[in-house]
Amino acid sequence: MKIGLRLSSMQILAIGFALFIIIGSVLLSLPFASRDGQGVPFLSSLFTSTSATCVTGLVVYDTYTQFTLFGQIVILLLIQTGGLGFMIVAMMFSMFLGRRIGLRERSILMESVSALKLGGVVRLTKKVLVITLCMELLGAAVLSIRFIPEFGAARGTWYALFHSISAFCNAGFDLMGRIEPYSSLTHYVGDVLVNVTVMILILVGGLGFFVWDDITHNKHHFSKYHLHSKLMITATGVLVIGGAVLFFFFEKGHTMADMTVGERILASIFAAVTPRTAGFATVPHSEMSSGGTLLTMVFMLVGAGPGSTGGGMKVTTIFVLVLSVFARAKNSEDMNIYKRRLDKSFVYRAATSASIYLFLTFIGALVISAQGLGLTDTLFETLSGIGTVGLSTGITTQLSVVSRIMIMLLMFTGRVGSLAVATAMMTRRAHNHPALKYVSEKIILG
């Protein structure tokens, strides 16, 4: 596994994702990838490939009604590669071939899995592969209990595996077009087995590889966890519980009006879990209340955890910004949490990442709104793209060529990371002479 010495780690990761997207788009445009035998236009196959590789779920075609088994397999392989990261997949093949993982490859792996240090990154990557395989197979086994009686042995097993991988990788692609095109999981809104299984897969996939390692190493001893793991678990719990309560009341007279209390509770929890990059839906988002729609967009803004199968701005980025606001409000220079202090550099990094993310969201919404679509639908679609969520109010198929290209760029940035993309584009070779610093001067801030 040779890596070009002139490219930075961020550049290699960005280029790797781009190559997989191109390969996927070529395969999906082949005639035998489509049910009509004529293939799809390259821009549409490129959009589908980008959405799958960036584990988003926005589609211009219903996956079941448009693509053959071959096309569905290609999409699933892209989802798996995009969820794990291409460097992890490349390392897996290198290990199978008995090749040595060099220092250069280890440093790129460290970026790919968001590890805190270089030491042990190969061990962590192996553990990621094992956990992924176990979780996806277990999820498929549970889902097959529902899908095999409904769709038959062969088709039910395939559906179970497809949706398990899609959920674990936070992709949101589904094959429920067999029941009704673009319906996602709305026909299973009251099904406890399907809902709980999909939610667990989404949450575990979205926690992040480093958190998995921490949990498997320290088991139930929460006090021994690294600060990152504590923050991710705490923030995830707050978002799920708080979001579920709000959705329960917001949607009482709207998408959940005809449901029993039990179904509303289940649908509310699902609605709080899926917007943070997963993309499955048990209620139609085009019919949500204004409060429910706004809350969904906020959750799409937050995203999943760093080094996870999901994308978005990242939970820890939001958490650091919130902590910094509270610290400044108390006129304190320190950000303390769980008897630990966060360095100021994390605030700078979080603020930079969030600023790029919000700027791109604004640009994307501006470009798409020029098509004449409503502001709410436009902003929802834009946040869904850059947050690699996949939820939509139904306008994805109406997007113009320019708007589709914009969404593709947002999906790519959201999966690779806004700061990572910026770093990959702006990385320069280091100079030997020390950097010069200008004289500092103060300005007035509000």
C-alpha positions in Angstrom: 0.0 0.0 0.0 2.2 2.8 -1.3 1.3 6.4 -0.3 2.6 9.4 -2.3 5.1 11.3 -0.2 4.2 14.7 -1.5 0.6 14.5 -0.3 -0.5 15.3 3.2 -2.7 12.9 5.2 -5.7 15.1 4.7 -5.1 15.3 0.9 -4.8 11.5 0.7 -8.1 10.9 2.6 -9.9 13.5 0.4 -8.5 12.0 -2.8 -9.3 8.5 -1.7 -13.0 9.3 -1.1 -13.1 11.1 -4.5 -11.7 8.0 -6.3 -14.2 5.7 -4.7 -17.0 8.1 -5.7 -15.9 8.1 -9.4 -15.5 4.3 -9.5 -19.0 3.9 -8.0 -20.6 6.3 -10.4 -19.1 4.4 -13.4 -20.5 1.1 -12.1 -23.9 2.6 -11.3 -24.2 4.0 -14.8 -23.8 0.6 -16.5 -26.9 -0.7 -18.2 -27.2 -3.8 -16.0 -27.1 -1.7 -12.9 -30.6 -0.4 -13.7 -33.9 -2.4 -14.0 -34.8 -0.9 -17.3 -31.4 -2.0 -18.8 -30.6 1.5 -20.1 -28.5 2.9 -17.3 -28.9 6.2 -15.7 -27.3 9.6 -16.7 -23.8 10.0 -15.4 -24.6 13.0 -13.2 -27.4 11.0 -11.5 -25.1 8.0 -11.0 -22.4 10.4 -9.7 -25.0 11.9 -7.2 -26.0 8.4 -6.1 -22.4 7.3 -5.7 -21.5 10.5 -3.7 -24.5 10.0 -1.5 -23.6 6.4 -0.8 -19.8 6.9 -0.3 -20.5 9.9 1.9 -23.1 7.8 3.8 -25.8 10.4 3.2 -28.9 8.8 1.8 -30.2 11.6 -0.5 -31.4 10.0 -3.7 -32.7 11.1 -7.1 -34.0 7.5 -7.7 -35.7 5.1 -5.4 -33.0 2.5 -4.7 -35.2 -0.6 -5.1 -37.3 0.5 -8.1 -34.3 1.9 -10.1 -31.4 -0.5 -9.4 -30.9 -4.2 -10.0 -29.3 -6.5 -7.4 -25.9 -5.6 -9.0 -26.6 -1.9 -8.5 -27.8 -2.4 -4.9 -24.6 -4.4 -4.1 -22.5 -1.5 -5.6 -24.3 1.0 -3.4 -23.9 -1.2 -0.3 -20.1 -1.6 -0.9 -19.8 2.2 -1.3 -21.8 2.6 1.9 -19.5 0.2 3.8 -16.3 1.8 2.4 -17.6 5.3 3.1 -18.7 4.4 6.6 -15.4 2.8 7.6 -13.2 5.1 5.6 -11.2 4.0 2.6 -7.9 3.8 4.5 -9.4 1.2 6.9 -10.6 -0.8 3.9 -7.2 -0.5 2.3 -5.5 -1.6 5.4 -7.8 -4.6 5.7 -6.7 -5.8 2.2 -3.1 -5.1 3.1 -3.4 -7.3 6.2 -5.0 -10.1 4.1 -2.1 -9.9 1.7 0.4 -10.0 4.5 1.9 -6.6 3.8 3.5 -4.5 6.4 1.8 -1.3 7.5 4.4 1.5 7.4 4.7 4.6 9.5 3.2 6.7 6.7 0.1 4.5 6.5 -0.2 4.5 10.3 -0.3 8.3 10.4 -3.0 8.4 7.8 -5.0 5.8 9.7 -4.7 7.9 12.7 -6.4 10.7 10.9 -9.0 8.4 9.4 -10.1 6.9 12.8 -9.5 10.2 14.7 -7.1 8.4 17.2 -5.4 10.5 19.8 -2.0 9.0 19.2 -0.1 7.0 16.6 0.7 4.1 18.9 -1.8 1.3 18.8 -3.6 2.7 15.7 -3.3 -0.6 13.8 -4.7 -2.5 16.8 -7.6 0.0 17.0 -8.3 -0.4 13.3 -8.4 -4.2 13.6 -10.9 -3.8 16.5 -13.0 -1.4 14.4 -13.2 -4.1 11.7 -14.2 -6.8 14.2 -16.8 -4.6 15.9 -18.3 -3.5 12.6 -18.6 -7.1 11.3 -20.2 -8.3 14.6 -22.6 -5.4 14.8 -23.7 -5.6 11.2 -24.2 -9.3 11.3 -26.1 -9.2 14.6 -28.3 -6.4 13.3 -29.0 -8.4 10.1 -29.9 -11.4 12.1 -32.4 -9.5 14.2 -33.9 -7.7 11.3 -34.3 -11.0 9.4 -36.8 -12.0 12.0 -39.1 -9.4 10.6 -38.1 -9.3 6.9 -37.9 -13.1 6.1 -41.6 -13.8 7.0 -42.5 -10.7 5.0 -40.3 -10.9 1.9 -39.2 -14.6 1.8 -35.9 -16.2 2.8 -33.5 -14.9 0.2 -35.0 -11.5 -0.3 -35.6 -11.0 3.5 -32.0 -12.0 4.3 -30.7 -9.5 1.7 -33.0 -6.7 3.0 -31.9 -7.4 6.6 -28.2 -7.2 5.7 -28.6 -4.1 3.5 -30.5 -2.2 6.1 -28.2 -3.3 8.9 -25.1 -2.1 7.1 -26.9 1.1 6.0 -28.0 1.8 9.6 -24.6 1.1 11.2 -22.9 3.3 8.6 -25.5 6.0 9.2 -26.3 6.0 5.5 -30.1 6.0 5.3 -30.4 4.0 2.0 -33.3 1.6 2.0 -35.0 -1.0 -0.2 -38.5 -0.3 1.0 -39.5 1.0 -2.5 -40.8 -2.6 -2.9 -43.6 -1.5 -0.6 -43.8 2.2 -1.6 -41.1 4.3 -3.4 -39.3 6.8 -1.2 -41.1 5.5 1.9 -38.0 4.7 4.0 -39.2 3.0 7.2 -42.6 4.8 7.5 -44.4 1.4 7.2 -42.6 0.2 10.4 -43.4 3.2 12.6 -44.9 1.1 15.3 -42.6 -1.9 14.9 -40.5 -2.1 18.1 -38.0 -4.7 16.7 -37.2 -2.8 13.5 -37.1 0.6 15.3 -34.9 -0.5 18.2 -32.5 -2.5 16.1 -32.0 0.4 13.6 -31.6 3.0 16.4 -29.0 0.9 18.2 -27.0 0.4 15.0 -27.2 4.1 14.2 -26.1 5.2 17.7 -23.2 2.7 18.0 -22.0 3.6 14.5 -22.2 7.4 15.3 -20.3 7.2 18.6 -16.9 6.8 16.9 -14.2 4.3 16.7 -12.2 5.7 19.6 -15.3 5.4 21.9 -15.8 1.8 20.9 -12.2 1.1 21.9 -12.7 2.9 25.3 -15.9 1.0 26.1 -14.5 -2.5 25.1 -11.4 -1.8 27.2 -12.9 -0.3 30.3 -16.3 -2.0 30.1 -18.8 -0.4 32.5 -16.2 1.7 34.4 -17.3 5.1 33.2 -14.8 6.9 35.4 -11.9 5.3 33.6 -13.1 6.5 30.2 -11.1 9.1 28.3 -12.6 12.6 28.4 -13.6 12.3 24.7 -15.7 9.2 25.4 -17.4 10.8 28.4 -18.3 13.8 26.3 -19.6 11.8 23.4 -21.7 9.5 25.6 -23.1 12.3 27.7 -23.9 14.5 24.7 -25.5 11.7 22.8 -27.7 10.9 25.8 -28.8 14.5 26.2 -29.6 14.9 22.5 -31.6 11.7 22.3 -33.6 12.1 25.5 -34.1 15.9 25.1 -34.9 15.6 21.4 -37.4 12.7 22.0 -39.3 14.8 24.5 -39.5 17.8 22.2 -40.6 15.7 19.2 -43.3 14.0 21.3 -45.0 17.3 21.9 -44.2 19.1 18.6 -45.6 16.3 16.5 -48.6 15.4 18.7 -51.0 17.2 16.3 -49.1 16.6 13.1 -47.2 13.5 11.9 -48.0 11.6 15.1 -51.6 12.7 15.4 -53.2 9.3 14.8 -50.7 7.2 16.8 -51.1 5.6 20.2 -49.0 6.9 23.1 -46.6 3.9 22.7 -46.2 4.6 18.9 -45.6 8.3 19.6 -42.9 7.5 22.1 -41.2 5.1 19.7 -41.5 7.5 16.8 -40.2 10.4 18.9 -37.1 8.6 20.0 -36.5 7.5 16.4 -36.9 11.1 15.2 -34.3 12.2 17.8 -31.8 9.5 16.7 -31.9 9.6 12.9 -31.3 13.3 12.1 -27.8 13.2 13.3 -26.5 11.8 10.0 -28.6 8.5 9.7 -31.3 9.5 7.3 -34.0 6.9 8.0 -37.5 8.1 8.7 -40.6 6.6 10.3 -42.7 9.7 9.8 -42.8 11.9 6.6 -40.6 14.9 7.2 -42.5 16.9 4.5 -45.5 16.9 6.9 -43.7 17.8 10.1 -44.7 20.8 12.2 -42.5 23.9 12.0 -41.1 23.1 15.5 -40.3 19.5 14.4 -38.7 20.7 11.2 -36.5 23.3 13.0 -35.5 20.7 15.6 -34.6 18.2 12.9 -32.4 20.9 11.2 -30.6 21.6 14.5 -29.9 17.9 14.9 -28.6 17.7 11.3 -26.3 20.6 12.1 -24.8 18.7 15.1 -23.9 15.5 13.3 -22.3 12.4 14.7 -19.0 11.8 16.6 -15.5 12.3 15.2 -13.9 9.2 13.7 -17.3 7.5 13.3 -19.4 6.1 10.4 -21.3 9.4 10.3 -20.5 13.0 9.3 -21.7 16.5 10.1 -20.2 19.2 12.2 -19.6 16.7 15.0 -21.0 16.4 18.5 -17.7 17.3 20.3 -17.3 20.5 18.2 -20.7 21.7 19.4 -19.9 20.6 22.9 -16.6 22.6 23.0 -18.3 25.7 21.7 -21.1 25.5 24.3 -18.5 25.0 27.1 -16.5 28.0 25.8 -19.7 30.1 25.9 -20.4 29.1 29.5 -16.8 29.7 30.5 -16.8 33.2 29.0 -20.2 34.0 30.6 -18.6 33.2 33.9 -15.6 35.4 33.0 -13.4 32.3 33.2 -10.5 31.4 31.0 -10.8 27.7 31.8 -13.2 25.1 30.3 -13.6 22.4 33.0 -15.6 19.2 32.5 -15.4 15.9 34.4 -12.5 17.3 36.5 -10.5 18.0 33.4 -9.6 21.2 31.7 -9.7 21.7 27.9 -7.0 23.6 26.2 -7.9 26.8 24.4 -6.6 25.3 21.1 -9.7 23.1 21.0 -11.9 26.2 21.0 -9.9 27.7 18.0 -10.2 24.4 16.1 -13.9 24.0 16.9 -14.7 27.6 16.0 -12.8 27.2 12.7 -14.5 24.0 11.8 -18.0 25.4 12.7 -17.3 28.6 10.8 -16.4 26.7 7.6 -19.4 24.4 8.0 -21.8 27.3 8.5 -20.3 29.3 5.6 -20.7 26.3 3.2 -24.2 25.8 4.4 -25.0 29.4 3.6 -23.4 29.2 0.2 -25.2 25.9 -0.6 -28.6 27.3 0.5 -28.0 30.5 -1.6 -27.2 28.4 -4.7 -30.2 26.1 -4.3 -32.6 28.9 -3.4 -31.8 30.5 -6.7 -33.7 27.7 -8.3 -36.9 29.1 -6.8 -37.5 26.5 -4.1 -38.9 27.5 -0.7 -36.5 28.6 2.0 -37.4 25.9 4.5 -37.1 23.1 1.9 -33.8 24.6 0.6 -32.2 24.9 4.1 -33.4 21.5 5.1 -31.9 19.9 1.9 -28.7 21.8 2.4 -28.2 20.8 6.0 -29.1 17.2 5.1 -26.4 17.2 2.5 -23.6 18.7 4.5 -24.6 16.8 7.6 -24.6 13.6 5.5 -28.1 12.9 6.9 -30.2 12.0 3.9 -33.6 13.2 5.1 -35.5 15.3 2.7 -38.8 17.1 2.3 -39.1 15.7 -1.2 -37.2 18.2 -3.3 -34.1 16.1 -4.1 -35.6 14.9 -7.4 -36.5 18.4 -8.4 -33.0 19.8 -8.1 -31.3 21.4 -11.1 -27.9 20.3 -12.4 -26.2 23.2 -10.5 -28.1 22.4 -7.3 -27.2 18.7 -7.5 -23.5 19.5 -8.0 -23.7 21.9 -4.9 -25.3 19.1 -2.8 -22.6 16.7 -3.9 -19.9 19.1 -2.8 -21.7 19.5 0.5 -22.0 15.8 1.1 -18.3 15.3 0.3 -17.3 18.1 2.7 -19.6 16.8 5.4 -18.2 13.3 5.3 -14.5 14.1 5.0 -14.8 17.0 7.4 -15.0 20.8 6.6 -11.7 21.5 8.4 -10.1 18.4 6.7 -11.2 19.6 3.3 -9.9 23.1 3.9 -6.6 21.7 5.2 -6.3 19.4 2.2 -6.8 22.3 -0.2 -4.5 24.7 1.6 -1.6 22.5 2.8 1.8 23.8 1.8 5.3 22.5 2.3 6.9 23.7 5.4 9.7 26.3 5.0 13.0 25.9 6.8 13.1 29.5 8.0 11.1 30.4 11.1 7.7 32.1 10.6 7.6 35.9 11.0 5.0 37.3 13.3 3.5 40.8 13.0 3.0 43.2 15.9 -0.2 42.4 17.7 -3.0 45.0 18.1 -6.4 45.0 19.8 -9.8 45.4 18.2 -13.3 45.8 19.7 -15.6 42.7 19.8 -19.2 42.7 20.8 
